[in-house]
Amino acid sequence: MPDMDLGMLENGQKIGNFSDQRQRLIIFDFMNSSCTSCIAALPRLSTLQEKFKKSLKIYPVTYEERLRIEKMRKMNRVFSDAKLDFIVHDQQLKKLFPHQTVSHVVWILDGEIKGITHVEYLDEKMIETILKEGQLNVPQKTL
């Protein structure tokens, strides 16, 4: 994973460079606010983030403006209850991880890209496995 600027969170705060991340496992979940399955996954992702908070950071990533996500948090209870830091107005990560459909999940362990999957593989068992074994043994997503 290149040491690049990760952009901005929905609250307007800059995240900094990838090397600034202290968590061992970073997951980027590319999504958008009109994707119902992406929204439906937010409570599960939020729960996983809380359970593995010392060794995991999940970032939902969207090309949408922060005001759009802020509006969705006000309009949609699932959005408002999600305890996740959304990366908004993304321009860089989508170039690094091109995709045609969402959800598009990128798994990075110790700075190394371990895989790109659909969101259904993002569960407690898979997180425990990758943290223990350092590998992601599930089907990889293709464009």
Salt bridges, closest charged atoms under 4 A:
ASP5 OD2 - LYS14 NZ 3.80
GLU10 OE2 - ARG73 NH2 2.72
GLU50 OE2 - LYS53 NZ 2.92
GLU64 OE2 - ARG68 NE 3.81
GLU65 OE2 - HIS89 ND1 2.71
ASP81 OD2 - ARG77 NE 3.64
ASP85 OD2 - LYS57 NZ 2.54
ASP110 OD1 - ARG24 NE 3.59
GLU112 OE2 - LYS114 NZ 3.36
GLU124 OE2 - LYS51 NZ 3.06
